Amino acid sequence: MELTEEATAEVAIVAVNGRLDTATSTRFGSRLDELLRDAQAHLLIDASRLEYIGSAGLRALLVAAKDATHRGRRLAVCGMTAQIAHTVELAGFGDLFETYASRAEALAKLSAN
């Protein structure tokens, strides 16, 4: 898994490339925790290059979504492939965070609020 980060004034963006599984979810979750603790911004996960998400990756997203809500921020995911979106829905996580088709759409929505 490779993480690439960008930031705007309102949104911290983390692009995930590769697999989000047991071997990588701890590092992913720790980085999201750091961003939510240190930045005063909403969090956008760009999943357009995410190849696989397992239960440990889903758990990391769940923890981050709850933390974002607790801190008065929003967590959104953009660019999910059909396979990743299907996995998220099957796990019952479809309503836990905002989802957008593209990064541009997500940034427009997150920056507007």
Jmol script that loads the backbone (N, CA, C; Angstrom):
load data "model"
ATOM      1  N   MET A   1       0.841  -1.176   0.000  1.00  0.00           N
ATOM      2  CA  MET A   1       0.000   0.000   0.000  1.00  0.00           C
ATOM      3  C   MET A   1       0.886   1.238   0.000  1.00  0.00           C
ATOM      4  N   GLU A   2       0.492   2.189  -0.801  1.00  0.00           N
ATOM      5  CA  GLU A   2       1.185   3.472  -0.857  1.00  0.00           C
ATOM      6  C   GLU A   2       0.171   4.571  -0.594  1.00  0.00           C
ATOM      7  N   LEU A   3       0.537   5.514   0.272  1.00  0.00           N
ATOM      8  CA  LEU A   3      -0.318   6.660   0.572  1.00  0.00           C
ATOM      9  C   LEU A   3       0.310   7.909  -0.013  1.00  0.00           C
ATOM     10  N   THR A   4      -0.527   8.714  -0.659  1.00  0.00           N
ATOM     11  CA  THR A   4      -0.096  10.001  -1.182  1.00  0.00           C
ATOM     12  C   THR A   4      -1.011  11.052  -0.554  1.00  0.00           C
ATOM     13  N   GLU A   5      -0.424  12.122  -0.062  1.00  0.00           N
ATOM     14  CA  GLU A   5      -1.229  13.127   0.631  1.00  0.00           C
ATOM     15  C   GLU A   5      -1.153  14.482  -0.042  1.00  0.00           C
ATOM     16  N   GLU A   6      -2.271  15.179   0.015  1.00  0.00           N
ATOM     17  CA  GLU A   6      -2.386  16.559  -0.441  1.00  0.00           C
ATOM     18  C   GLU A   6      -3.277  17.271   0.564  1.00  0.00           C
ATOM     19  N   ALA A   7      -3.312  18.581   0.496  1.00  0.00           N
ATOM     20  CA  ALA A   7      -4.194  19.306   1.401  1.00  0.00           C
ATOM     21  C   ALA A   7      -4.665  20.605   0.766  1.00  0.00           C
ATOM     22  N   THR A   8      -5.894  20.967   1.090  1.00  0.00           N
ATOM     23  CA  THR A   8      -6.422  22.288   0.800  1.00  0.00           C
ATOM     24  C   THR A   8      -6.681  22.920   2.158  1.00  0.00           C
ATOM     25  N   ALA A   9      -7.190  24.115   2.184  1.00  0.00           N
ATOM     26  CA  ALA A   9      -7.479  24.763   3.451  1.00  0.00           C
ATOM     27  C   ALA A   9      -8.532  24.011   4.260  1.00  0.00           C
ATOM     28  N   GLU A  10      -9.474  23.371   3.559  1.00  0.00           N
ATOM     29  CA  GLU A  10     -10.580  22.709   4.245  1.00  0.00           C
ATOM     30  C   GLU A  10     -10.504  21.194   4.272  1.00  0.00           C
ATOM     31  N   VAL A  11      -9.656  20.588   3.408  1.00  0.00           N
ATOM     32  CA  VAL A  11      -9.693  19.136   3.237  1.00  0.00           C
ATOM     33  C   VAL A  11      -8.280  18.548   3.172  1.00  0.00           C
ATOM     34  N   ALA A  12      -8.048  17.524   3.994  1.00  0.00           N
ATOM     35  CA  ALA A  12      -6.832  16.720   3.889  1.00  0.00           C
ATOM     36  C   ALA A  12      -7.185  15.517   3.018  1.00  0.00           C
ATOM     37  N   ILE A  13      -6.391  15.267   1.980  1.00  0.00           N
ATOM     38  CA  ILE A  13      -6.668  14.207   1.012  1.00  0.00           C
ATOM     39  C   ILE A  13      -5.613  13.121   1.151  1.00  0.00           C
ATOM     40  N   VAL A  14      -6.079  11.880   1.263  1.00  0.00           N
ATOM     41  CA  VAL A  14      -5.184  10.729   1.314  1.00  0.00           C
ATOM     42  C   VAL A  14      -5.579   9.785   0.179  1.00  0.00           C
ATOM     43  N   ALA A  15      -4.697   9.630  -0.789  1.00  0.00           N
ATOM     44  CA  ALA A  15      -4.932   8.698  -1.893  1.00  0.00           C
ATOM     45  C   ALA A  15      -4.274   7.371  -1.541  1.00  0.00           C
ATOM     46  N   VAL A  16      -5.033   6.291  -1.694  1.00  0.00           N
ATOM     47  CA  VAL A  16      -4.558   4.954  -1.350  1.00  0.00           C
ATOM     48  C   VAL A  16      -4.327   4.169  -2.635  1.00  0.00           C
ATOM     49  N   ASN A  17      -3.133   3.629  -2.766  1.00  0.00           N
ATOM     50  CA  ASN A  17      -2.774   2.827  -3.931  1.00  0.00           C
ATOM     51  C   ASN A  17      -2.395   1.432  -3.445  1.00  0.00           C
ATOM     52  N   GLY A  18      -3.090   0.407  -3.948  1.00  0.00           N
ATOM     53  CA  GLY A  18      -2.746  -0.960  -3.567  1.00  0.00           C
ATOM     54  C   GLY A  18      -3.821  -1.617  -2.729  1.00  0.00           C
ATOM     55  N   ARG A  19      -3.382  -2.392  -1.756  1.00  0.00           N
ATOM     56  CA  ARG A  19      -4.271  -3.196  -0.923  1.00  0.00           C
ATOM     57  C   ARG A  19      -4.374  -2.605   0.486  1.00  0.00           C
ATOM     58  N   LEU A  20      -5.577  -2.602   1.001  1.00  0.00           N
ATOM     59  CA  LEU A  20      -5.827  -2.171   2.375  1.00  0.00           C
ATOM     60  C   LEU A  20      -6.324  -3.406   3.120  1.00  0.00           C
ATOM     61  N   ASP A  21      -5.382  -4.090   3.764  1.00  0.00           N
ATOM     62  CA  ASP A  21      -5.684  -5.368   4.394  1.00  0.00           C
ATOM     63  C   ASP A  21      -5.036  -5.438   5.771  1.00  0.00           C
ATOM     64  N   THR A  22      -4.955  -6.623   6.326  1.00  0.00           N
ATOM     65  CA  THR A  22      -4.390  -6.800   7.664  1.00  0.00           C
ATOM     66  C   THR A  22      -2.963  -6.275   7.750  1.00  0.00           C
ATOM     67  N   ALA A  23      -2.187  -6.462   6.713  1.00  0.00           N
ATOM     68  CA  ALA A  23      -0.791  -6.049   6.719  1.00  0.00           C
ATOM     69  C   ALA A  23      -0.607  -4.534   6.630  1.00  0.00           C
ATOM     70  N   THR A  24      -1.592  -3.820   6.086  1.00  0.00           N
ATOM     71  CA  THR A  24      -1.414  -2.386   5.848  1.00  0.00           C
ATOM     72  C   THR A  24      -2.372  -1.495   6.641  1.00  0.00           C
ATOM     73  N   SER A  25      -3.418  -2.082   7.202  1.00  0.00           N
ATOM     74  CA  SER A  25      -4.464  -1.260   7.831  1.00  0.00           C
ATOM     75  C   SER A  25      -4.001  -0.506   9.067  1.00  0.00           C
ATOM     76  N   THR A  26      -3.058  -1.056   9.825  1.00  0.00           N
ATOM     77  CA  THR A  26      -2.580  -0.361  11.022  1.00  0.00           C
ATOM     78  C   THR A  26      -1.886   0.939  10.645  1.00  0.00           C
ATOM     79  N   ARG A  27      -1.032   0.878   9.642  1.00  0.00           N
ATOM     80  CA  ARG A  27      -0.342   2.099   9.191  1.00  0.00           C
ATOM     81  C   ARG A  27      -1.341   3.107   8.633  1.00  0.00           C
ATOM     82  N   PHE A  28      -2.307   2.621   7.859  1.00  0.00           N
ATOM     83  CA  PHE A  28      -3.345   3.480   7.294  1.00  0.00           C
ATOM     84  C   PHE A  28      -4.156   4.150   8.406  1.00  0.00           C
ATOM     85  N   GLY A  29      -4.638   3.361   9.350  1.00  0.00           N
ATOM     86  CA  GLY A  29      -5.427   3.898  10.451  1.00  0.00           C
ATOM     87  C   GLY A  29      -4.649   4.894  11.302  1.00  0.00           C
ATOM     88  N   SER A  30      -3.387   4.603  11.542  1.00  0.00           N
ATOM     89  CA  SER A  30      -2.548   5.524  12.326  1.00  0.00           C
ATOM     90  C   SER A  30      -2.386   6.861  11.621  1.00  0.00           C
ATOM     91  N   ARG A  31      -2.214   6.802  10.304  1.00  0.00           N
ATOM     92  CA  ARG A  31      -2.047   8.059   9.553  1.00  0.00           C
ATOM     93  C   ARG A  31      -3.328   8.868   9.553  1.00  0.00           C
ATOM     94  N   LEU A  32      -4.477   8.206   9.403  1.00  0.00           N
ATOM     95  CA  LEU A  32      -5.747   8.934   9.464  1.00  0.00           C
ATOM     96  C   LEU A  32      -5.948   9.558  10.834  1.00  0.00           C
ATOM     97  N   ASP A  33      -5.587   8.815  11.880  1.00  0.00           N
ATOM     98  CA  ASP A  33      -5.685   9.343  13.241  1.00  0.00           C
ATOM     99  C   ASP A  33      -4.819  10.593  13.406  1.00  0.00           C
ATOM    100  N   GLU A  34      -3.595  10.549  12.904  1.00  0.00           N
ATOM    101  CA  GLU A  34      -2.705  11.714  12.977  1.00  0.00           C
ATOM    102  C   GLU A  34      -3.298  12.917  12.257  1.00  0.00           C
ATOM    103  N   LEU A  35      -3.825  12.682  11.067  1.00  0.00           N
ATOM    104  CA  LEU A  35      -4.405  13.788  10.300  1.00  0.00           C
ATOM    105  C   LEU A  35      -5.613  14.386  11.012  1.00  0.00           C
ATOM    106  N   LEU A  36      -6.451  13.549  11.570  1.00  0.00           N
ATOM    107  CA  LEU A  36      -7.634  14.061  12.278  1.00  0.00           C
ATOM    108  C   LEU A  36      -7.242  14.774  13.567  1.00  0.00           C
ATOM    109  N   ARG A  37      -6.184  14.341  14.200  1.00  0.00           N
ATOM    110  CA  ARG A  37      -5.718  14.965  15.436  1.00  0.00           C
ATOM    111  C   ARG A  37      -5.018  16.296  15.165  1.00  0.00           C
ATOM    112  N   ASP A  38      -4.211  16.344  14.109  1.00  0.00           N
ATOM    113  CA  ASP A  38      -3.358  17.507  13.874  1.00  0.00           C
ATOM    114  C   ASP A  38      -3.947  18.561  12.936  1.00  0.00           C
ATOM    115  N   ALA A  39      -4.702  18.132  11.945  1.00  0.00           N
ATOM    116  CA  ALA A  39      -5.243  19.074  10.965  1.00  0.00           C
ATOM    117  C   ALA A  39      -6.632  19.522  11.388  1.00  0.00           C
ATOM    118  N   GLN A  40      -6.983  20.699  11.030  1.00  0.00           N
ATOM    119  CA  GLN A  40      -8.326  21.214  11.306  1.00  0.00           C
ATOM    120  C   GLN A  40      -9.149  21.158  10.023  1.00  0.00           C
ATOM    121  N   ALA A  41      -9.138  19.996   9.385  1.00  0.00           N
ATOM    122  CA  ALA A  41      -9.771  19.868   8.074  1.00  0.00           C
ATOM    123  C   ALA A  41     -10.606  18.597   8.015  1.00  0.00           C
ATOM    124  N   HIS A  42     -11.500  18.563   7.039  1.00  0.00           N
ATOM    125  CA  HIS A  42     -12.221  17.341   6.744  1.00  0.00           C
ATOM    126  C   HIS A  42     -11.228  16.365   6.105  1.00  0.00           C
ATOM    127  N   LEU A  43     -11.599  15.097   6.017  1.00  0.00           N
ATOM    128  CA  LEU A  43     -10.700  14.088   5.487  1.00  0.00           C
ATOM    129  C   LEU A  43     -11.340  13.411   4.281  1.00  0.00           C
ATOM    130  N   LEU A  44     -10.600  13.363   3.181  1.00  0.00           N
ATOM    131  CA  LEU A  44     -11.057  12.720   1.958  1.00  0.00           C
ATOM    132  C   LEU A  44     -10.111  11.581   1.621  1.00  0.00           C
ATOM    133  N   ILE A  45     -10.671  10.374   1.493  1.00  0.00           N
ATOM    134  CA  ILE A  45      -9.904   9.210   1.077  1.00  0.00           C
ATOM    135  C   ILE A  45     -10.174   8.995  -0.408  1.00  0.00           C
ATOM    136  N   ASP A  46      -9.134   9.110  -1.224  1.00  0.00           N
ATOM    137  CA  ASP A  46      -9.256   8.864  -2.661  1.00  0.00           C
ATOM    138  C   ASP A  46      -8.960   7.389  -2.893  1.00  0.00           C
ATOM    139  N   ALA A  47      -9.997   6.616  -3.208  1.00  0.00           N
ATOM    140  CA  ALA A  47      -9.872   5.168  -3.369  1.00  0.00           C
ATOM    141  C   ALA A  47      -9.797   4.743  -4.830  1.00  0.00           C
ATOM    142  N   SER A  48      -9.525   5.667  -5.723  1.00  0.00           N
ATOM    143  CA  SER A  48      -9.543   5.340  -7.154  1.00  0.00           C
ATOM    144  C   SER A  48      -8.471   4.329  -7.544  1.00  0.00           C
ATOM    145  N   ARG A  49      -7.408   4.206  -6.743  1.00  0.00           N
ATOM    146  CA  ARG A  49      -6.344   3.241  -7.046  1.00  0.00           C
ATOM    147  C   ARG A  49      -6.264   2.143  -5.982  1.00  0.00           C
ATOM    148  N   LEU A  50      -7.308   2.051  -5.168  1.00  0.00           N
ATOM    149  CA  LEU A  50      -7.388   0.990  -4.168  1.00  0.00           C
ATOM    150  C   LEU A  50      -7.802  -0.306  -4.857  1.00  0.00           C
ATOM    151  N   GLU A  51      -6.993  -1.332  -4.730  1.00  0.00           N
ATOM    152  CA  GLU A  51      -7.236  -2.601  -5.424  1.00  0.00           C
ATOM    153  C   GLU A  51      -8.063  -3.575  -4.600  1.00  0.00           C
ATOM    154  N   TYR A  52      -7.945  -3.496  -3.287  1.00  0.00           N
ATOM    155  CA  TYR A  52      -8.613  -4.455  -2.403  1.00  0.00           C
ATOM    156  C   TYR A  52      -8.790  -3.813  -1.033  1.00  0.00           C
ATOM    157  N   ILE A  53      -9.918  -4.098  -0.399  1.00  0.00           N
ATOM    158  CA  ILE A  53     -10.118  -3.690   0.986  1.00  0.00           C
ATOM    159  C   ILE A  53     -10.690  -4.886   1.745  1.00  0.00           C
ATOM    160  N   GLY A  54     -10.031  -5.242   2.826  1.00  0.00           N
ATOM    161  CA  GLY A  54     -10.471  -6.341   3.673  1.00  0.00           C
ATOM    162  C   GLY A  54     -11.115  -5.810   4.944  1.00  0.00           C
ATOM    163  N   SER A  55     -11.457  -6.714   5.829  1.00  0.00           N
ATOM    164  CA  SER A  55     -12.148  -6.321   7.061  1.00  0.00           C
ATOM    165  C   SER A  55     -11.307  -5.382   7.921  1.00  0.00           C
ATOM    166  N   ALA A  56      -9.999  -5.583   7.952  1.00  0.00           N
ATOM    167  CA  ALA A  56      -9.144  -4.698   8.739  1.00  0.00           C
ATOM    168  C   ALA A  56      -9.125  -3.284   8.141  1.00  0.00           C
ATOM    169  N   GLY A  57      -9.147  -3.188   6.830  1.00  0.00           N
ATOM    170  CA  GLY A  57      -9.212  -1.878   6.178  1.00  0.00           C
ATOM    171  C   GLY A  57     -10.536  -1.192   6.422  1.00  0.00           C
ATOM    172  N   LEU A  58     -11.608  -1.979   6.374  1.00  0.00           N
ATOM    173  CA  LEU A  58     -12.932  -1.423   6.679  1.00  0.00           C
ATOM    174  C   LEU A  58     -12.987  -0.917   8.116  1.00  0.00           C
ATOM    175  N   ARG A  59     -12.390  -1.668   9.024  1.00  0.00           N
ATOM    176  CA  ARG A  59     -12.369  -1.245  10.424  1.00  0.00           C
ATOM    177  C   ARG A  59     -11.611   0.077  10.583  1.00  0.00           C
ATOM    178  N   ALA A  60     -10.492   0.234   9.881  1.00  0.00           N
ATOM    179  CA  ALA A  60      -9.730   1.486   9.943  1.00  0.00           C
ATOM    180  C   ALA A  60     -10.579   2.660   9.462  1.00  0.00           C
ATOM    181  N   LEU A  61     -11.363   2.450   8.405  1.00  0.00           N
ATOM    182  CA  LEU A  61     -12.268   3.503   7.928  1.00  0.00           C
ATOM    183  C   LEU A  61     -13.355   3.804   8.951  1.00  0.00           C
ATOM    184  N   LEU A  62     -13.902   2.766   9.572  1.00  0.00           N
ATOM    185  CA  LEU A  62     -14.934   2.943  10.589  1.00  0.00           C
ATOM    186  C   LEU A  62     -14.417   3.766  11.758  1.00  0.00           C
ATOM    187  N   VAL A  63     -13.252   3.426  12.259  1.00  0.00           N
ATOM    188  CA  VAL A  63     -12.659   4.160  13.382  1.00  0.00           C
ATOM    189  C   VAL A  63     -12.418   5.612  12.992  1.00  0.00           C
ATOM    190  N   ALA A  64     -11.883   5.838  11.796  1.00  0.00           N
ATOM    191  CA  ALA A  64     -11.615   7.206  11.340  1.00  0.00           C
ATOM    192  C   ALA A  64     -12.908   7.996  11.168  1.00  0.00           C
ATOM    193  N   ALA A  65     -13.948   7.354  10.638  1.00  0.00           N
ATOM    194  CA  ALA A  65     -15.236   8.044  10.457  1.00  0.00           C
ATOM    195  C   ALA A  65     -15.819   8.463  11.800  1.00  0.00           C
ATOM    196  N   LYS A  66     -15.749   7.588  12.785  1.00  0.00           N
ATOM    197  CA  LYS A  66     -16.255   7.923  14.126  1.00  0.00           C
ATOM    198  C   LYS A  66     -15.426   9.041  14.750  1.00  0.00           C
ATOM    199  N   ASP A  67     -14.116   8.975  14.569  1.00  0.00           N
ATOM    200  CA  ASP A  67     -13.238  10.012  15.107  1.00  0.00           C
ATOM    201  C   ASP A  67     -13.507  11.355  14.445  1.00  0.00           C
ATOM    202  N   ALA A  68     -13.696  11.347  13.139  1.00  0.00           N
ATOM    203  CA  ALA A  68     -13.992  12.595  12.425  1.00  0.00           C
ATOM    204  C   ALA A  68     -15.288  13.212  12.950  1.00  0.00           C
ATOM    205  N   THR A  69     -16.316  12.396  13.101  1.00  0.00           N
ATOM    206  CA  THR A  69     -17.597  12.891  13.616  1.00  0.00           C
ATOM    207  C   THR A  69     -17.429  13.461  15.016  1.00  0.00           C
ATOM    208  N   HIS A  70     -16.688  12.752  15.850  1.00  0.00           N
ATOM    209  CA  HIS A  70     -16.436  13.203  17.224  1.00  0.00           C
ATOM    210  C   HIS A  70     -15.728  14.566  17.237  1.00  0.00           C
ATOM    211  N   ARG A  71     -14.887  14.802  16.268  1.00  0.00           N
ATOM    212  CA  ARG A  71     -14.130  16.060  16.191  1.00  0.00           C
ATOM    213  C   ARG A  71     -14.856  17.144  15.390  1.00  0.00           C
ATOM    214  N   GLY A  72     -16.088  16.857  14.965  1.00  0.00           N
ATOM    215  CA  GLY A  72     -16.858  17.840  14.213  1.00  0.00           C
ATOM    216  C   GLY A  72     -16.420  17.989  12.769  1.00  0.00           C
ATOM    217  N   ARG A  73     -15.817  16.943  12.240  1.00  0.00           N
ATOM    218  CA  ARG A  73     -15.363  16.969  10.851  1.00  0.00           C
ATOM    219  C   ARG A  73     -16.063  15.876  10.066  1.00  0.00           C
ATOM    220  N   ARG A  74     -15.811  15.867   8.788  1.00  0.00           N
ATOM    221  CA  ARG A  74     -16.431  14.872   7.908  1.00  0.00           C
ATOM    222  C   ARG A  74     -15.358  14.007   7.275  1.00  0.00           C
ATOM    223  N   LEU A  75     -15.685  12.741   7.067  1.00  0.00           N
ATOM    224  CA  LEU A  75     -14.828  11.829   6.328  1.00  0.00           C
ATOM    225  C   LEU A  75     -15.600  11.393   5.096  1.00  0.00           C
ATOM    226  N   ALA A  76     -14.951  11.484   3.958  1.00  0.00           N
ATOM    227  CA  ALA A  76     -15.577  11.086   2.694  1.00  0.00           C
ATOM    228  C   ALA A  76     -14.607  10.198   1.920  1.00  0.00           C
ATOM    229  N   VAL A  77     -15.173   9.370   1.054  1.00  0.00           N
ATOM    230  CA  VAL A  77     -14.380   8.498   0.190  1.00  0.00           C
ATOM    231  C   VAL A  77     -14.808   8.775  -1.245  1.00  0.00           C
ATOM    232  N   CYS A  78     -13.841   8.901  -2.130  1.00  0.00           N
ATOM    233  CA  CYS A  78     -14.173   9.142  -3.537  1.00  0.00           C
ATOM    234  C   CYS A  78     -13.485   8.119  -4.425  1.00  0.00           C
ATOM    235  N   GLY A  79     -14.052   7.948  -5.618  1.00  0.00           N
ATOM    236  CA  GLY A  79     -13.413   7.145  -6.656  1.00  0.00           C
ATOM    237  C   GLY A  79     -13.412   5.649  -6.433  1.00  0.00           C
ATOM    238  N   MET A  80     -14.316   5.123  -5.619  1.00  0.00           N
ATOM    239  CA  MET A  80     -14.323   3.680  -5.386  1.00  0.00           C
ATOM    240  C   MET A  80     -14.677   2.925  -6.665  1.00  0.00           C
ATOM    241  N   THR A  81     -13.939   1.872  -6.935  1.00  0.00           N
ATOM    242  CA  THR A  81     -14.299   0.994  -8.039  1.00  0.00           C
ATOM    243  C   THR A  81     -15.576   0.245  -7.655  1.00  0.00           C
ATOM    244  N   ALA A  82     -16.195  -0.389  -8.631  1.00  0.00           N
ATOM    245  CA  ALA A  82     -17.416  -1.153  -8.356  1.00  0.00           C
ATOM    246  C   ALA A  82     -17.150  -2.255  -7.328  1.00  0.00           C
ATOM    247  N   GLN A  83     -15.999  -2.897  -7.424  1.00  0.00           N
ATOM    248  CA  GLN A  83     -15.656  -3.978  -6.498  1.00  0.00           C
ATOM    249  C   GLN A  83     -15.501  -3.451  -5.067  1.00  0.00           C
ATOM    250  N   ILE A  84     -14.806  -2.342  -4.894  1.00  0.00           N
ATOM    251  CA  ILE A  84     -14.607  -1.770  -3.557  1.00  0.00           C
ATOM    252  C   ILE A  84     -15.945  -1.280  -3.007  1.00  0.00           C
ATOM    253  N   ALA A  85     -16.733  -0.611  -3.833  1.00  0.00           N
ATOM    254  CA  ALA A  85     -18.044  -0.128  -3.386  1.00  0.00           C
ATOM    255  C   ALA A  85     -18.932  -1.296  -2.972  1.00  0.00           C
ATOM    256  N   HIS A  86     -18.878  -2.385  -3.695  1.00  0.00           N
ATOM    257  CA  HIS A  86     -19.666  -3.572  -3.361  1.00  0.00           C
ATOM    258  C   HIS A  86     -19.241  -4.133  -2.002  1.00  0.00           C
ATOM    259  N   THR A  87     -17.951  -4.212  -1.757  1.00  0.00           N
ATOM    260  CA  THR A  87     -17.435  -4.700  -0.473  1.00  0.00           C
ATOM    261  C   THR A  87     -17.888  -3.805   0.670  1.00  0.00           C
ATOM    262  N   VAL A  88     -17.813  -2.504   0.469  1.00  0.00           N
ATOM    263  CA  VAL A  88     -18.245  -1.542   1.492  1.00  0.00           C
ATOM    264  C   VAL A  88     -19.731  -1.723   1.786  1.00  0.00           C
ATOM    265  N   GLU A  89     -20.531  -1.878   0.752  1.00  0.00           N
ATOM    266  CA  GLU A  89     -21.974  -2.075   0.938  1.00  0.00           C
ATOM    267  C   GLU A  89     -22.281  -3.400   1.634  1.00  0.00           C
ATOM    268  N   LEU A  90     -21.621  -4.465   1.222  1.00  0.00           N
ATOM    269  CA  LEU A  90     -21.845  -5.770   1.843  1.00  0.00           C
ATOM    270  C   LEU A  90     -21.514  -5.752   3.335  1.00  0.00           C
ATOM    271  N   ALA A  91     -20.515  -4.968   3.692  1.00  0.00           N
ATOM    272  CA  ALA A  91     -20.122  -4.864   5.098  1.00  0.00           C
ATOM    273  C   ALA A  91     -21.094  -3.985   5.893  1.00  0.00           C
ATOM    274  N   GLY A  92     -22.005  -3.316   5.199  1.00  0.00           N
ATOM    275  CA  GLY A  92     -22.951  -2.438   5.876  1.00  0.00           C
ATOM    276  C   GLY A  92     -22.375  -1.079   6.208  1.00  0.00           C
ATOM    277  N   PHE A  93     -21.321  -0.698   5.516  1.00  0.00           N
ATOM    278  CA  PHE A  93     -20.639   0.564   5.806  1.00  0.00           C
ATOM    279  C   PHE A  93     -21.043   1.692   4.865  1.00  0.00           C
ATOM    280  N   GLY A  94     -22.029   1.458   4.011  1.00  0.00           N
ATOM    281  CA  GLY A  94     -22.412   2.440   3.003  1.00  0.00           C
ATOM    282  C   GLY A  94     -22.878   3.768   3.556  1.00  0.00           C
ATOM    283  N   ASP A  95     -23.431   3.761   4.751  1.00  0.00           N
ATOM    284  CA  ASP A  95     -23.943   5.001   5.341  1.00  0.00           C
ATOM    285  C   ASP A  95     -23.023   5.605   6.393  1.00  0.00           C
ATOM    286  N   LEU A  96     -21.844   5.036   6.598  1.00  0.00           N
ATOM    287  CA  LEU A  96     -20.953   5.523   7.649  1.00  0.00           C
ATOM    288  C   LEU A  96     -20.140   6.744   7.238  1.00  0.00           C
ATOM    289  N   PHE A  97     -19.979   6.927   5.939  1.00  0.00           N
ATOM    290  CA  PHE A  97     -19.233   8.082   5.445  1.00  0.00           C
ATOM    291  C   PHE A  97     -19.795   8.477   4.095  1.00  0.00           C
ATOM    292  N   GLU A  98     -19.504   9.691   3.711  1.00  0.00           N
ATOM    293  CA  GLU A  98     -19.971  10.209   2.425  1.00  0.00           C
ATOM    294  C   GLU A  98     -19.149   9.575   1.303  1.00  0.00           C
ATOM    295  N   THR A  99     -19.802   9.288   0.193  1.00  0.00           N
ATOM    296  CA  THR A  99     -19.091   8.759  -0.964  1.00  0.00           C
ATOM    297  C   THR A  99     -19.369   9.631  -2.179  1.00  0.00           C
ATOM    298  N   TYR A 100     -18.351   9.802  -3.002  1.00  0.00           N
ATOM    299  CA  TYR A 100     -18.449  10.613  -4.208  1.00  0.00           C
ATOM    300  C   TYR A 100     -17.763   9.883  -5.349  1.00  0.00           C
ATOM    301  N   ALA A 101     -18.260  10.097  -6.551  1.00  0.00           N
ATOM    302  CA  ALA A 101     -17.702   9.443  -7.730  1.00  0.00           C
ATOM    303  C   ALA A 101     -16.298   9.948  -8.044  1.00  0.00           C
ATOM    304  N   SER A 102     -16.057  11.244  -7.829  1.00  0.00           N
ATOM    305  CA  SER A 102     -14.764  11.817  -8.204  1.00  0.00           C
ATOM    306  C   SER A 102     -14.200  12.697  -7.096  1.00  0.00           C
ATOM    307  N   ARG A 103     -12.917  12.935  -7.189  1.00  0.00           N
ATOM    308  CA  ARG A 103     -12.247  13.817  -6.227  1.00  0.00           C
ATOM    309  C   ARG A 103     -12.786  15.239  -6.355  1.00  0.00           C
ATOM    310  N   ALA A 104     -13.011  15.687  -7.578  1.00  0.00           N
ATOM    311  CA  ALA A 104     -13.514  17.052  -7.794  1.00  0.00           C
ATOM    312  C   ALA A 104     -14.865  17.246  -7.138  1.00  0.00           C
ATOM    313  N   GLU A 105     -15.761  16.287  -7.305  1.00  0.00           N
ATOM    314  CA  GLU A 105     -17.089  16.374  -6.688  1.00  0.00           C
ATOM    315  C   GLU A 105     -16.958  16.384  -5.158  1.00  0.00           C
ATOM    316  N   ALA A 106     -16.130  15.517  -4.625  1.00  0.00           N
ATOM    317  CA  ALA A 106     -15.959  15.456  -3.173  1.00  0.00           C
ATOM    318  C   ALA A 106     -15.386  16.761  -2.624  1.00  0.00           C
ATOM    319  N   LEU A 107     -14.380  17.291  -3.274  1.00  0.00           N
ATOM    320  CA  LEU A 107     -13.782  18.544  -2.803  1.00  0.00           C
ATOM    321  C   LEU A 107     -14.790  19.689  -2.851  1.00  0.00           C
ATOM    322  N   ALA A 108     -15.607  19.740  -3.895  1.00  0.00           N
ATOM    323  CA  ALA A 108     -16.614  20.785  -4.005  1.00  0.00           C
ATOM    324  C   ALA A 108     -17.601  20.705  -2.842  1.00  0.00           C
ATOM    325  N   LYS A 109     -18.051  19.487  -2.521  1.00  0.00           N
ATOM    326  CA  LYS A 109     -19.030  19.299  -1.435  1.00  0.00           C
ATOM    327  C   LYS A 109     -18.407  19.559  -0.065  1.00  0.00           C
ATOM    328  N   LEU A 110     -17.199  19.040   0.163  1.00  0.00           N
ATOM    329  CA  LEU A 110     -16.573  19.222   1.470  1.00  0.00           C
ATOM    330  C   LEU A 110     -16.139  20.658   1.708  1.00  0.00           C
ATOM    331  N   SER A 111     -15.712  21.330   0.672  1.00  0.00           N
ATOM    332  CA  SER A 111     -15.268  22.726   0.811  1.00  0.00           C
ATOM    333  C   SER A 111     -16.431  23.688   0.967  1.00  0.00           C
ATOM    334  N   ALA A 112     -17.606  23.294   0.472  1.00  0.00           N
ATOM    335  CA  ALA A 112     -18.772  24.173   0.528  1.00  0.00           C
ATOM    336  C   ALA A 112     -19.372  24.261   1.924  1.00  0.00           C
ATOM    337  N   ASN A 113     -19.100  23.279   2.768  1.00  0.00           N
ATOM    338  CA  ASN A 113     -19.709  23.259   4.103  1.00  0.00           C
ATOM    339  C   ASN A 113     -18.724  23.565   5.175  1.00  0.00           C
TER     340      ASN A 113
END
end "model"
wireframe off; spacefill off
backbone 0.3
color backbone group
